Amino acid sequence: MSGEILTYEIAGFGVRMAASGRTLRQAEPYRSDSVRVDFEVRGFAEALRAKAPYLSEEDAEYISGGSDFFRKIIPRGAMVLHACAVLADGEAYLFSGRSGVGKTTHAGLWEKYLGEGRVRVLNDDKPVLRFESGGVTACGTPWCGSAGISINAAAPVRGICFLRQGPRNVIRPLSGAEAVHAILGQTLRDVDAADMGYILDMTERLIAGVPLYELECLPDRAAARLSWETMRRMRR
């Protein structure tokens, strides 16, 4: 990565990173001059642009830096989940699924249903999940999608909904096999065998410790009410 070498605290990790452009802007809230450095984020922007020449230099730096960060946290007890994470009454709820399914839209419906004073978006694209003795914690990161919505905060995860669009609002808990498939479909998969072992272990802990659901939904307030009331009632 190019740019000035600075230190950051991201998801509880001390990171040394040379960032510029979009990465530098979105990482500013994570700047820390006193954090102990756990690892360096280097990225591979030139190699990525060679494979995908349609990417701008700025976007290649942003994508490759995030990928490097997300790989390096895996053996340290953390993983990325492609999701929109919101804070509601100080606790984290995540909406995951394929791109375009409506994660950000559903988060906005929570703001309308519960009120802007109770709901904030923690990260709009790639929050990190940390696995510690006290449970699972969702953390903001600078890698937060095209809208750049993220805050440098962390909160305990109380529920995750995997979204799919449908003609009605229906929520159901995921079985073990369904949950594994859903989680692995929305995290980093291009990893070596050792890192995949860590990911599978964290997936097992996530299933054991956090209620997981599939939410078939319309883009309306009734969907927000259904997901909120279900996850609040069933949180562990």
C-alpha positions as CSV (number, residue, x, y, z in Angstrom):
1,M,0.0,0.0,0.0
2,S,1.1,3.6,-0.7
3,G,0.9,6.6,1.5
4,E,2.1,7.7,4.9
5,I,2.7,4.8,7.4
6,L,0.4,5.3,10.3
7,T,-0.9,3.2,13.2
8,Y,-4.5,2.3,13.8
9,E,-6.6,0.3,16.3
10,I,-9.1,-1.7,14.3
11,A,-11.4,-4.3,16.0
12,G,-9.0,-4.3,19.0
13,F,-5.9,-5.0,16.9
14,G,-3.0,-2.6,16.6
15,V,-2.2,-2.2,12.9
16,R,0.5,-0.4,11.0
17,M,-0.7,0.6,7.6
18,A,0.4,2.8,4.7
19,A,-2.9,4.1,3.4
20,S,-4.0,6.8,1.0
21,G,-7.2,7.9,-0.7
22,R,-10.4,6.1,0.3
23,T,-8.6,3.8,2.8
24,L,-7.0,6.7,4.5
25,R,-10.3,8.7,4.8
26,Q,-12.3,5.8,6.1
27,A,-9.5,4.7,8.6
28,E,-9.2,8.1,10.2
29,P,-11.5,7.4,13.1
30,Y,-9.3,4.3,13.9
31,R,-6.0,6.3,14.2
32,S,-4.0,5.6,17.3
33,D,-0.5,6.7,18.1
34,S,-0.2,4.7,21.3
35,V,-1.5,1.2,20.3
36,R,0.8,-1.8,20.4
37,V,1.2,-3.0,16.8
38,D,0.1,-6.6,16.3
39,F,0.7,-6.8,12.5
40,E,1.2,-4.8,9.4
41,V,-1.4,-4.4,6.6
42,R,0.4,-4.4,3.2
43,G,-2.2,-5.2,0.6
44,F,-1.5,-6.3,-2.9
45,A,-2.9,-3.5,-5.1
46,E,-0.6,-3.9,-8.0
47,A,-1.2,-7.7,-8.3
48,L,-5.0,-7.1,-8.0
49,R,-5.0,-4.5,-10.7
50,A,-3.1,-6.9,-13.0
51,K,-5.9,-9.3,-12.5
52,A,-8.7,-6.7,-12.6
53,P,-7.5,-3.7,-14.6
54,Y,-10.9,-2.1,-14.5
55,L,-10.2,-1.2,-10.8
56,S,-8.9,2.2,-10.0
57,E,-5.6,2.4,-8.0
58,E,-7.6,3.7,-5.0
59,D,-10.2,0.9,-5.1
60,A,-7.4,-1.7,-5.6
61,E,-5.7,-0.4,-2.5
62,Y,-8.9,-0.4,-0.5
63,I,-9.9,-3.9,-1.5
64,S,-6.5,-5.5,-1.1
65,G,-5.8,-3.8,2.2
66,G,-9.1,-5.1,3.6
67,S,-8.4,-8.6,2.4
68,D,-4.9,-8.6,4.0
69,F,-6.4,-7.3,7.3
70,F,-9.2,-9.9,7.3
71,R,-6.7,-12.7,6.6
72,K,-4.4,-11.7,9.4
73,I,-7.0,-11.6,12.1
74,I,-8.2,-15.2,11.5
75,P,-5.6,-16.9,13.6
76,R,-6.0,-14.2,16.2
77,G,-9.6,-15.2,17.0
78,A,-11.6,-13.0,14.7
79,M,-13.3,-13.1,11.3
80,V,-15.1,-10.8,8.9
81,L,-18.8,-11.2,8.0
82,H,-20.3,-9.6,4.9
83,A,-23.1,-7.8,6.7
84,C,-24.7,-4.6,7.8
85,A,-24.2,-4.4,11.6
86,V,-26.4,-2.1,13.7
87,L,-26.3,-1.1,17.3
88,A,-29.7,-1.1,19.0
89,D,-29.8,-0.1,22.7
90,G,-26.0,-0.7,22.8
91,E,-26.1,-4.3,21.4
92,A,-25.2,-5.5,17.9
93,Y,-27.5,-7.1,15.4
94,L,-26.3,-8.1,12.0
95,F,-28.1,-8.5,8.6
96,S,-26.1,-10.6,6.2
97,G,-26.6,-12.0,2.7
98,R,-25.6,-11.6,-0.9
99,S,-25.0,-8.1,-2.3
100,G,-28.2,-6.3,-3.3
101,V,-30.5,-8.4,-1.0
102,G,-31.4,-5.3,1.1
103,K,-29.1,-5.3,4.2
104,T,-28.7,-1.5,4.3
105,T,-32.4,-1.1,3.5
106,H,-33.4,-3.3,6.5
107,A,-31.0,-1.4,8.8
108,G,-32.7,1.8,7.7
109,L,-36.1,0.3,8.5
110,W,-34.8,-0.4,12.0
111,E,-34.0,3.2,12.4
112,K,-37.5,4.2,11.4
113,Y,-39.1,1.5,13.6
114,L,-37.1,2.0,16.7
115,G,-36.1,5.6,16.3
116,E,-32.8,7.2,15.2
117,G,-31.8,7.7,18.8
118,R,-31.8,4.0,19.5
119,V,-30.2,2.7,16.3
120,R,-26.8,3.4,14.7
121,V,-25.1,1.6,11.9
122,L,-21.8,0.1,13.2
123,N,-20.6,-1.0,9.8
124,D,-22.4,-1.1,6.5
125,D,-20.5,-3.9,4.8
126,K,-17.7,-5.7,6.6
127,P,-17.8,-5.8,10.4
128,V,-15.4,-8.0,12.3
129,L,-16.6,-10.7,14.8
130,R,-14.2,-11.3,17.7
131,F,-14.5,-14.5,19.7
132,E,-13.5,-14.1,23.3
133,S,-14.4,-15.9,26.6
134,G,-17.3,-13.6,27.2
135,G,-19.0,-14.3,23.8
136,V,-19.0,-12.8,20.3
137,T,-18.4,-9.1,19.7
138,A,-19.1,-7.1,16.5
139,C,-16.5,-4.4,15.7
140,G,-16.5,-1.6,13.2
141,T,-13.8,-1.5,10.5
142,P,-12.7,1.1,7.8
143,W,-13.9,-1.4,5.2
144,C,-17.5,-0.4,5.1
145,G,-18.8,-0.3,1.6
146,S,-19.4,2.4,-1.0
147,A,-21.4,4.6,1.5
148,G,-18.5,4.6,3.9
149,I,-20.8,4.1,7.0
150,S,-18.9,2.9,10.0
151,I,-18.1,3.9,13.6
152,N,-15.1,2.9,15.7
153,A,-17.1,0.9,18.3
154,A,-17.8,-2.6,19.4
155,A,-20.7,-4.4,21.0
156,P,-21.9,-7.9,22.0
157,V,-23.7,-9.7,19.1
158,R,-27.3,-10.6,20.1
159,G,-28.6,-12.0,16.7
160,I,-27.9,-12.4,13.0
161,C,-30.4,-12.5,10.2
162,F,-29.5,-13.9,6.8
163,L,-31.8,-12.0,4.5
164,R,-33.6,-13.0,1.3
165,Q,-36.2,-11.1,-0.6
166,G,-39.7,-12.5,-0.7
167,P,-43.4,-11.8,-1.1
168,R,-44.0,-11.9,2.7
169,N,-42.3,-11.4,6.1
170,V,-41.3,-14.7,7.6
171,I,-38.5,-15.5,10.1
172,R,-37.2,-18.8,11.1
173,P,-34.2,-20.2,13.1
174,L,-31.5,-21.8,11.0
175,S,-30.5,-25.4,11.6
176,G,-26.9,-26.3,12.2
177,A,-26.1,-27.3,8.7
178,E,-28.0,-24.3,7.2
179,A,-26.2,-21.9,9.6
180,V,-22.7,-23.3,8.6
181,H,-23.6,-22.8,4.9
182,A,-24.9,-19.3,5.5
183,I,-21.9,-18.2,7.5
184,L,-19.3,-19.6,5.2
185,G,-21.0,-18.0,2.2
186,Q,-20.5,-14.6,3.7
187,T,-17.0,-14.7,5.1
188,L,-13.5,-15.0,3.7
189,R,-13.1,-18.3,1.9
190,D,-9.9,-18.0,-0.2
191,V,-7.7,-19.1,2.6
192,D,-5.3,-21.9,3.4
193,A,-6.2,-25.0,5.3
194,A,-4.9,-23.7,8.6
195,D,-7.0,-20.6,8.4
196,M,-10.1,-22.5,7.3
197,G,-9.7,-24.6,10.4
198,Y,-9.8,-21.4,12.5
199,I,-12.9,-20.2,10.5
200,L,-14.7,-23.5,11.0
201,D,-14.0,-23.3,14.8
202,M,-15.3,-19.8,15.0
203,T,-18.3,-20.7,12.9
204,E,-19.1,-23.5,15.4
205,R,-18.8,-21.0,18.3
206,L,-21.0,-18.5,16.5
207,I,-23.7,-21.1,16.0
208,A,-23.5,-22.1,19.7
209,G,-23.5,-18.6,21.1
210,V,-25.7,-16.4,18.9
211,P,-29.2,-16.9,17.6
212,L,-29.2,-17.2,13.8
213,Y,-32.2,-16.7,11.5
214,E,-33.3,-16.6,7.9
215,L,-35.5,-13.6,7.3
216,E,-37.6,-13.6,4.1
217,C,-38.8,-10.1,3.9
218,L,-40.4,-7.1,2.2
219,P,-38.8,-3.7,2.5
220,D,-41.3,-2.5,5.0
221,R,-41.6,-1.6,8.7
222,A,-43.4,-4.9,9.4
223,A,-40.2,-6.7,8.5
224,A,-38.2,-4.5,10.9
225,R,-40.7,-5.2,13.7
226,L,-40.6,-8.9,13.1
227,S,-36.8,-9.2,13.1
228,W,-36.3,-6.9,16.1
229,E,-39.0,-8.6,18.2
230,T,-37.8,-12.1,17.4
231,M,-34.1,-11.4,18.0
232,R,-34.8,-9.4,21.2
233,R,-37.0,-12.2,22.6
234,M,-34.6,-15.1,21.7
235,R,-31.2,-13.5,22.5
236,R,-29.0,-15.5,24.8
